[in-house]
Amino acid sequence: MVILSEILPGSLSSSSTHDRIYDVFLSFRGLDTRKSFTAHLDKALREADFNTFLDDEEIETGEPLKPELERAIKSSKAYIIVLSKNYASSTWCLDELVLILEQKSMFNQIVLIPIFYHVKPTDIRKQQNSFGEAMANHKLRMEEEKDENKRCEWAQKIELWKKALTQVANLKGKDANDRLETKLIEEIVNNIYSRLGVSLGTTILPQLIGMEDDIERITSWLKDGSSHTGDVLTIWGMGGIGKTSLANYIYKLHRHEYKSSFIRDIGRRCAETYLGLLDVLKQLSDDISGTSSIQVHDVSIYISRIQNALARKKLLLVLDDVNSLDQLDALLGNKGFHSGCYEEVSENLASYCEGHPLALEILGKSLYNRDVGEWEDSIELLKKEPHSHIKNVLQLSCDSLSFQNDKDLFKYIACFFVGIKRDMTETILNACDINTRSGITNLIDKCLLSIGRSNRLMMHQLVQDMGRDLVRQESPNKPWKRSRVWCHEESFKVLKHKKGSGNVLGLALDIRMLDKKKFCGSFELKTDSLSKMDNLMLLQLNYVQLNVGFQNFPGELRWLCMHGFPLKSLHLDISLDNLVALDMSYSNIESFDMSKDKRLLGSLKILDLSFCEQLLSLGGFLEIPALERLIVRNCISLIEVCDTIEQCVELVLIDLSYCYTLKKVPISIGKLKKVKTLILDGCSSRESQIETIPCDLKLIAFSLPCSLVKLSLADNNLSNESFPMDWSCLSMLRELSLDLNPIISMPDCLRTLPRLEILSMKECDMLISIEYPPLTLKELSIGSNVLISIRKIKFDPEMSPLSLTGDWELFSDSSLEIDGRVKIQVVADVEEKLGQEGVGPVAGSRRCWACSWCEEGFPVACSCV
């Protein structure tokens, strides 16, 4: 059986799109469509909660593209190009087109949809009819230009415009000819939503055991509200075990179908300021109305607006972190609960825990499978303090921890390690004499901690605040007497005024987090501020200007994080024998070589120099023999990694991704016996002028560690000829990434990998076929954001079930043969067909496929493969 599931659009890894401020950029000819099609499309996108950019300049000046347009293009995630009759007559439109296609070329994950608005792709491709006339006029204008330099510029631009028009005409787009525009716009919005939003096929709902009925009930209610008595369905449940994930999933999947609102952190926002509830009410009112109103300071006005809207509309609302029924009444009045068991359960549990979902989660899990007496005792304990802050309820779970080790671990994570990878945290805190293996498990069991994506430690914000408050209570007014100082402002004051003491075990300071208006004078610090902190083990000094060296750093340090380190070299003045983790990402250092500082970092296990753009060389590995993880990502000037790396016999992870000026990968890496993960992404990309990874992998295959479990060679311009015939030397390899390489078919050598379980070939735009992958394979990813060329996938009949992941939306105009028996293709009007046959559509499916073997329709998976 092959299970087909869509790729989550946001999961395509890229550091280039996270800061884009617009969802959609609309490129159009105002003369043709500003007051008609484009205006309606923009309105539909905005109503679907997309942040669009639409230029409101009516008259074109003939000057180069406006800077704000260029910035908007570079700050957008998706582009819709409305190609109309007079599009090519506008130099701005053509300049926009060129820049958009450049963005598409640079960042493949960019979404681009051409709309052929009453024009033919052939006319655009061949520049004929209106497009030919427009280009002829531009050429005439060039010939009339008397300035030689400007005439040359015109010639260059015209060539770029011609290529851009040809390129966009060859892309898969939407044809507006003979189509109802409202349907076309709806289709475009749904397409953008599926590419930028969250799809049903990939949303992961961890540990939602027994929630299938709830999902079905909510989906049914959304699809057919006429059969239900409630106007608004409020979902109540235990946070951290799927409540927020379920609500967020349902919201993102259906928000474009309704007037909708997702209000986060209501309890926190109401507690932080006197006007907190007013701000929440304004947000809900604006979301429901679809407009941004001028803020008024009368709660009753917003409540009236919301009540009126609830009486007239069916809305999709998600209310997060409501910690009192008064807040819920203010937001929704008496319409907040859908009739039935939800209301009964919420009322009963709210009386125990003042309505806070997180308190319900922690108390419920801690008392699971306990006898009635313990339940009654805990409820009575809550009733003794009915008006206390919710943290007092949360602390019950913390106080129930059996070991002081676990309580200390909880405080360390709450103060410093939320969002940090589990393995890194374990390495650091183990060196602080904390038992993390059992401790983390115990915290998870008590609902004080969870493990998120990429194995990162996650903690509900209120739980984290409670943990930090426990530390704050050690000395409410004198932070230097606490065991941990995490507040950046307090840390700065402690160091500035040299208030450190032996009580402090950890301190974090990031200068960028300070409010500069609150502090006068220089932000430079003297290291003697640390001289009194004899027991300091964890120290973060990000973007701090130090006036001298390291002579006053405490010798007990286990973790030293110094992002943005300003000096060009690192020279230690003292021995840091206890240091196990050194993070100097985003620093200005030009070389890292401990050979001059003998045995000063003898215990170092983690070295992170990522994004040190001035770093030229990396050596001195003889002096850091305990190193386990070497992370040197995006060091774009790095030329050399010393061969003495073979002396780091404990290395388990090496990440050299996008160090594309590196002359070569050290051959001595092959001598290491414990390396499990090797990441070499982007070391020889198309943009690189140096082949860090030879185009012929045969030259380096013998130098890869035979202990590898995970190997990533993404974006290295590798073709099929680059691979050796036999890769059986990598007998332990379980995960392999070949993303973003111009391979045509699955390399033959992959069949010689006896333990391969996960294979990724996403964004391999030339990939045509995958034939007979290893029998051990369990996951195969072939997604792409451009037209997929793959046509055939063949599996061995003896192969076990595997997960086949791809962006199936892209197969709308093509077919894919799997194993010679199943062909995936779009079925027109499949819902109508199923309806006629008396088969109800599958809830939540957006696209149906037909299986040519069993002749049955199926939404995402076929069990007959």
Long-range contacts (C-beta under 8 A, 24 or more apart in sequence): 1-801, 1-862, 1-863, 1-865, 2-795, 2-801, 2-802, 2-804, 2-818, 2-819, 2-822, 2-862, 2-865, 3-801, 3-802, 3-803, 3-804, 3-861, 4-804, 4-805, 4-806, 4-808, 4-824, 4-860, 4-861, 4-862, 5-201, 5-202, 5-803, 5-804, 5-805, 5-860, 5-861, 6-199, 6-201, 6-202, 6-805, 6-806, 6-807, 6-808, 6-809, 6-860, 7-202, 7-762, 7-781, 7-783, 7-805, 7-806, 7-807, 8-198, 8-199, 8-202, 8-203, 9-194, 9-195, 9-196, 9-197, 9-198, 9-199, 9-807, 10-196, 10-198, 11-202, 12-109, 12-762, 12-763, 12-783, 12-785, 14-107, 14-109, 15-634, 16-106, 16-107, 17-77, 17-107, 17-109, 17-110, 19-75, 20-75, 20-76, 20-77, 21-51, 21-75, 22-51, 22-52, 22-53, 22-72, 22-75, 22-76, 22-77, 23-50, 23-51, 23-52, 23-76, 23-77, 23-78, 23-192, 23-196, 24-50, 24-51, 24-52, 24-53, 24-76, 24-77, 24-78, 24-79, 24-80, 24-192, 25-52, 25-53, 25-72, 25-73, 25-76, 25-78, 25-79, 25-80, 25-100, 26-52, 26-53, 26-54, 26-80, 26-82, 27-79, 27-80, 27-81, 27-82, 27-93, 27-96, 27-97, 27-100, 28-81, 28-82, 28-84, 28-87, 28-93, 29-82, 29-84, 29-85, 29-86, 29-87, 29-89, 29-90, 29-93, 30-55, 30-57, 30-58, 31-86, 31-90, 32-82, 32-84, 32-85, 32-86, 32-87, 32-117, 33-82, 33-84, 33-117, 34-58, 37-82, 37-117, 37-176, 37-181, 37-185, 38-82, 40-181, 40-182, 40-185, 41-80, 41-82, 41-185, 41-188, 41-189, 44-185, 44-186, 44-188, 44-189, 45-189, 45-192, 47-256, 47-290, 48-189, 48-192, 48-193, 48-255, 48-256, 49-255, 49-256, 49-260, 50-189, 50-192, 50-193, 50-196, 60-90, 60-91, 60-92, 62-91, 64-95, 65-92, 65-95, 65-96, 65-99, 66-92, 69-96, 70-99, 73-99, 73-100, 73-103, 74-99, 74-103, 77-110, 77-111, 77-196, 78-110, 78-111, 78-112, 78-113, 78-192, 78-195, 78-196, 79-103, 79-104, 79-110, 79-111, 79-112, 79-113, 80-113, 80-115, 80-188, 80-192, 81-112, 81-113, 81-114, 81-115, 81-168, 82-115, 82-117, 83-114, 83-115, 83-116, 83-117, 83-119, 83-124, 83-168, 83-173, 84-117, 84-118, 84-119, 85-118, 85-119, 85-130, 86-130, 86-134, 87-119, 87-131, 87-134, 88-124, 88-127, 88-130, 88-131, 88-134, 88-135, 88-161, 88-165, 89-130, 89-133, 89-134, 89-137, 91-138, 91-157, 94-157, 94-161, 94-164, 94-165, 95-157, 97-161, 97-164, 97-165, 97-168, 98-160, 98-161, 98-164, 101-164, 101-167, 101-168, 108-740, 108-763, 108-765, 108-784, 108-785, 108-786, 109-763, 109-785, 110-785, 111-192, 111-195, 111-196, 111-785, 112-171, 113-173, 113-174, 113-188, 113-191, 113-192, 114-168, 114-169, 114-171, 114-173, 114-174, 115-173, 115-174, 115-176, 115-184, 115-188, 116-173, 116-174, 116-175, 116-176, 116-177, 117-176, 118-176, 118-177, 121-169, 121-170, 121-173, 122-169, 124-165, 124-166, 124-168, 124-169, 125-165, 125-166, 125-169, 125-170, 127-162, 127-165, 127-166, 131-165, 135-161, 135-162, 171-787, 172-787, 172-813, 189-256, 190-256, 190-846, 191-809, 193-256, 194-809, 194-846, 195-785, 195-809, 197-252, 197-253, 197-256, 198-249, 198-252, 198-253, 199-253, 199-846, 200-253, 200-844, 200-845, 200-846, 200-860, 201-860, 203-249, 203-252, 203-253, 204-245, 205-242, 205-245, 205-246, 205-249, 206-242, 206-245, 207-241, 207-242, 208-241, 208-242, 208-245, 208-246, 211-242, 211-246, 214-246, 215-246, 215-250, 216-843, 218-246, 218-250, 219-250, 219-843, 219-844, 220-843, 221-338, 222-250, 222-254, 222-257, 222-258, 222-316, 223-843, 225-314, 228-338, 228-339, 229-338, 229-339, 230-335, 230-337, 230-338, 230-339, 231-310, 231-311, 231-314, 231-315, 231-335, 232-310, 232-315, 232-317, 232-332, 232-335, 232-336, 232-338, 233-338, 233-342, 234-317, 234-319, 234-328, 234-332, 234-336, 234-337, 234-338, 234-342, 234-346, 235-318, 235-342, 236-342, 236-345, 236-346, 236-349, 236-357, 237-357, 237-360, 238-357, 238-358, 238-360, 238-361, 238-364, 238-365, 239-321, 239-357, 239-358, 239-360, 239-361, 239-460, 240-358, 240-361, 240-447, 240-450, 240-460, 241-361, 241-365, 241-447, 243-357, 243-361, 244-320, 247-318, 247-320, 248-318, 250-316, 250-318, 251-316, 251-318, 253-844, 254-316, 255-316, 257-316, 258-314, 258-315, 258-316, 259-287, 259-288, 259-290, 259-309, 259-313, 259-315, 259-316, 260-287, 260-315, 260-316, 260-317, 261-287, 261-288, 261-315, 261-316, 261-317, 261-318, 262-317, 262-318, 262-320, 263-287, 263-317, 263-318, 263-319, 263-320, 263-331, 264-320, 264-321, 265-320, 265-321, 265-461, 266-319, 266-320, 266-321, 266-322, 266-323, 266-327, 266-331, 267-321, 267-322, 267-323, 267-324, 267-327, 267-356, 267-390, 267-462, 268-321, 268-461, 268-462, 270-323, 270-327, 271-323, 277-327, 277-330, 278-302, 280-327, 280-331, 281-306, 281-330, 281-331, 284-317, 284-331, 285-309, 288-313, 288-315, 299-330, 303-330, 303-333, 306-331, 306-332, 306-333, 307-333, 310-335, 321-356, 321-357, 321-358, 321-462, 322-355, 322-356, 322-357, 323-354, 323-355, 323-356, 323-390, 324-354, 324-355, 325-350, 325-355, 328-355, 352-379, 352-382, 352-383, 353-382, 353-390, 353-393, 354-386, 354-390, 354-393, 356-390, 356-393, 358-390, 358-394, 358-460, 358-462, 358-463, 359-390, 359-393, 359-394, 361-447, 362-393, 362-394, 362-396, 362-397, 362-446, 362-447, 362-448, 362-463, 363-393, 363-396, 363-397, 365-445, 365-446, 365-447, 366-396, 366-397, 366-400, 366-446, 366-447, 390-462, 391-462, 391-465, 391-466, 391-469, 394-462, 394-463, 394-466, 395-466, 395-470, 397-446, 397-447, 397-448, 398-446, 398-448, 398-466, 398-467, 398-470, 400-446, 401-442, 401-443, 401-446, 402-442, 403-439, 403-442, 405-434, 405-435, 405-439, 406-439, 406-442, 406-443, 408-434, 409-434, 409-435, 409-436, 409-439, 409-440, 409-443, 410-443, 410-448, 410-449, 410-467, 411-467, 411-468, 411-470, 411-471, 411-483, 411-484, 412-484, 412-506, 412-538, 413-443, 413-449, 413-457, 413-459, 413-467, 414-459, 414-463, 414-464, 414-466, 414-467, 414-468, 414-471, 415-467, 415-468, 415-471, 415-484, 415-486, 415-506, 415-508, 416-484, 416-486, 416-506, 416-508, 416-538, 416-540, 417-457, 418-457, 418-458, 418-459, 418-464, 419-456, 419-457, 419-458, 420-456, 420-457, 421-454, 421-455, 421-456, 421-457, 422-451, 422-455, 422-456, 422-457, 423-455, 424-581, 424-606, 424-629, 425-457, 427-580, 427-581, 427-605, 427-606, 427-628, 427-629, 428-538, 428-558, 428-559, 428-580, 428-581, 428-606, 431-537, 431-558, 431-578, 431-580, 431-603, 432-505, 432-537, 432-538, 432-558, 474-503, 475-503, 480-504, 484-538, 488-513, 488-514, 489-514, 489-515, 489-518, 492-519, 492-523, 492-525, 494-529, 495-525, 495-529, 495-530, 496-525, 496-529, 498-526, 498-528, 498-529, 498-532, 500-529, 500-530, 500-531, 500-532, 500-533, 500-536, 501-532, 501-533, 502-532, 502-533, 502-534, 502-535, 503-535, 504-533, 504-535, 504-536, 505-535, 505-536, 505-537, 505-538, 506-536, 506-537, 506-538, 506-539, 507-533, 507-536, 507-538, 507-539, 507-540, 508-538, 508-539, 508-540, 509-540, 509-541, 509-542, 509-544, 510-540, 510-542, 510-543, 510-563, 511-542, 511-543, 511-544, 511-545, 512-542, 512-543, 527-551, 527-552, 527-553, 528-552, 530-554, 537-578, 549-573, 550-574, 550-576, 559-583, 562-587, 563-587, 564-588, 565-589, 568-614, 571-596, 571-597, 572-597, 572-600, 572-601, 574-600, 575-599, 575-600, 576-600, 576-601, 577-601, 577-602, 577-603, 578-603, 579-603, 579-604, 580-604, 580-605, 580-606, 580-626, 581-605, 581-606, 581-608, 582-606, 582-607, 582-608, 583-608, 584-608, 584-609, 584-612, 585-609, 585-610, 585-611, 585-612, 586-610, 586-611, 586-612, 587-612, 588-612, 588-614, 589-614, 589-615, 590-614, 590-615, 590-616, 590-617, 591-615, 591-616, 591-617, 591-618, 591-619, 592-617, 592-618, 592-619, 592-620, 593-617, 593-618, 593-619, 593-620, 593-642, 594-620, 594-621, 594-623, 594-624, 595-619, 595-620, 595-622, 595-623, 596-620, 597-623, 598-623, 599-623, 602-626, 605-629, 605-650, 606-631, 607-631, 609-635, 610-634, 610-635, 610-655, 611-635, 613-637, 616-640, 617-641, 617-642, 618-642, 619-644, 620-644, 621-645, 621-646, 621-647, 621-648, 622-647, 624-648, 625-649, 625-650, 626-650, 627-651, 628-652, 628-653, 629-653, 630-654, 630-655, 631-655, 632-656, 632-659, 633-657, 633-658, 633-659, 633-679, 634-658, 634-659, 635-659, 636-660, 636-661, 637-661, 638-662, 639-663, 641-665, 641-666, 642-666, 643-667, 643-668, 644-668, 645-669, 645-672, 646-671, 646-672, 648-672, 649-673, 649-674, 650-674, 651-675, 652-676, 652-677, 653-677, 653-678, 653-679, 654-678, 654-679, 655-679, 656-680, 656-683, 656-692, 657-681, 657-682, 657-683, 657-712, 658-682, 658-683, 658-685, 659-683, 659-692, 660-684, 660-685, 660-687, 660-688, 660-690, 660-692, 661-688, 661-690, 661-692, 662-690, 662-692, 663-690, 663-692, 664-692, 665-692, 665-693, 665-700, 665-703, 667-700, 667-703, 669-703, 669-704, 669-705, 670-702, 670-703, 670-704, 670-705, 670-706, 671-705, 672-705, 672-707, 673-705, 673-707, 674-707, 675-705, 675-707, 675-708, 676-707, 676-708, 676-709, 676-710, 677-708, 677-709, 677-710, 677-711, 678-704, 678-705, 678-708, 678-710, 678-711, 678-712, 679-710, 679-712, 680-711, 680-712, 680-713, 680-716, 681-712, 681-713, 681-714, 681-715, 681-716, 681-737, 681-739, 682-714, 682-715, 682-716, 683-716, 684-716, 684-717, 685-715, 685-716, 685-717, 685-740, 686-717, 688-717, 693-718, 694-722, 695-719, 695-721, 695-722, 696-721, 696-722, 697-722, 697-723, 697-724, 698-723, 698-724, 701-727, 701-729, 702-729, 704-729, 704-730, 706-730, 706-731, 706-732, 707-732, 708-732, 708-733, 709-733, 709-734, 709-735, 710-734, 710-735, 710-736, 711-735, 711-736, 711-737, 712-736, 712-737, 713-737, 713-738, 713-741, 714-738, 714-739, 714-740, 714-741, 714-760, 715-739, 715-740, 715-741, 716-741, 717-741, 717-742, 718-742, 718-743, 719-743, 719-744, 720-744, 720-745, 720-747, 723-747, 723-748, 723-749, 724-749, 725-749, 726-752, 727-752, 727-753, 728-752, 728-753, 728-754, 731-755, 734-758, 735-759, 736-760, 738-764, 739-763, 739-764, 740-764, 742-766, 743-767, 744-768, 744-769, 745-769, 745-770, 745-771, 746-770, 746-771, 746-773, 750-774, 765-789, 768-792, 769-793, 769-794, 770-794, 772-796, 773-799, 775-799, 775-800, 777-802, 778-802, 778-803, 779-803, 779-805, 780-804, 780-805, 781-805, 781-806, 782-806, 783-807, 784-810, 785-810, 786-810, 788-814, 790-816, 791-815, 791-816, 791-817, 792-816, 792-817, 792-818, 793-817, 793-818, 793-819, 794-818, 794-819, 794-820, 795-819, 808-847, 808-849, 808-860, 809-847, 818-865, 819-865, 821-852, 821-853, 821-864, 821-865, 822-851, 822-852, 822-853, 822-862, 822-864, 822-865, 823-851, 823-852, 824-849, 825-849, 825-850, 825-852, 827-857, 830-857, 833-857
